[in-house]
Amino acid sequence: MSGTVAQEIEALLVEAFAPTNLDIINDSHQHAGHSGDDGSGESHFTLVIEAPSFADMTRLARQRAVIAALRDIVGERVHAVAIKASAPAA
């Protein structure tokens, strides 16, 4: 897939979870010059995702599911992600 890493993250998460809310926040500027900054401007992200499929999952299971959906992006092309995953309020 061509495009930015953020666009790839969005496409993968939409495909995997059909979220009702998704915010992808690029935090890379806060880590410029630090460990893990590769100079790409896309090394650190915060992901805020709300999806019905998270309803019966623990916080840890949600985070693992998001990491799995992102395939090789985390650890290979992105140094760090902070994940805030939740289910829609009942």
BAKE-306725 format. One line per field, with one value per residue (C-alpha): y, z, x negated. Coordinates in steps of 0.5 Angstrom, whole numbers, always signed. Layout:
<recs>
py: Y / ...
pz: Z / ...
px: X / ...
</recs>
This chain:
<recs>
py: +0 / +7 / +13 / +15 / +10 / +14 / +12 / +5 / +4 / +7 / +2 / -4 / -2 / +0 / -7 / -11 / -7 / -3 / +2 / +7 / +12 / +12 / +18 / +17 / +22 / +23 / +24 / +24 / +31 / +30 / +25 / +28 / +26 / +21 / +14 / +11 / +17 / +15 / +22 / +20 / +24 / +18 / +14 / +15 / +15 / +15 / +11 / +12 / +7 / +5 / -1 / -6 / -12 / -10 / -11 / -17 / -16 / -14 / -8 / -13 / -17 / -10 / -8 / -15 / -15 / -8 / -10 / -16 / -12 / -7 / -13 / -11 / -4 / -4 / -5 / -5 / +2 / +5 / +5 / +6 / +6 / +8 / +5 / +7 / +2 / +1 / -1 / +4 / +6 / +2
pz: +0 / -2 / +3 / +9 / +15 / +19 / +12 / +13 / +20 / +19 / +13 / +17 / +23 / +19 / +16 / +22 / +27 / +23 / +29 / +31 / +33 / +30 / +32 / +29 / +33 / +30 / +36 / +33 / +34 / +41 / +40 / +35 / +37 / +42 / +41 / +36 / +32 / +25 / +22 / +18 / +22 / +23 / +29 / +35 / +35 / +39 / +37 / +40 / +37 / +39 / +36 / +38 / +37 / +44 / +48 / +51 / +51 / +57 / +56 / +54 / +49 / +46 / +45 / +43 / +38 / +35 / +35 / +31 / +26 / +25 / +22 / +21 / +22 / +30 / +31 / +24 / +22 / +28 / +34 / +39 / +39 / +45 / +45 / +48 / +46 / +48 / +46 / +45 / +51 / +52
px: +0 / -3 / -2 / -4 / -5 / +1 / +6 / +3 / +5 / +12 / +13 / +11 / +15 / +21 / +21 / +20 / +25 / +30 / +29 / +34 / +28 / +21 / +16 / +9 / +4 / -3 / -7 / -14 / -15 / -16 / -21 / -26 / -33 / -31 / -32 / -27 / -27 / -29 / -28 / -22 / -17 / -13 / -16 / -11 / -4 / +2 / +8 / +15 / +20 / +27 / +30 / +36 / +31 / +27 / +34 / +32 / +24 / +20 / +15 / +9 / +13 / +15 / +8 / +6 / +11 / +9 / +2 / +3 / +8 / +2 / -3 / -10 / -9 / -10 / -17 / -19 / -17 / -14 / -18 / -12 / -5 / -1 / +6 / +13 / +18 / +25 / +32 / +38 / +41 / +48
</recs>
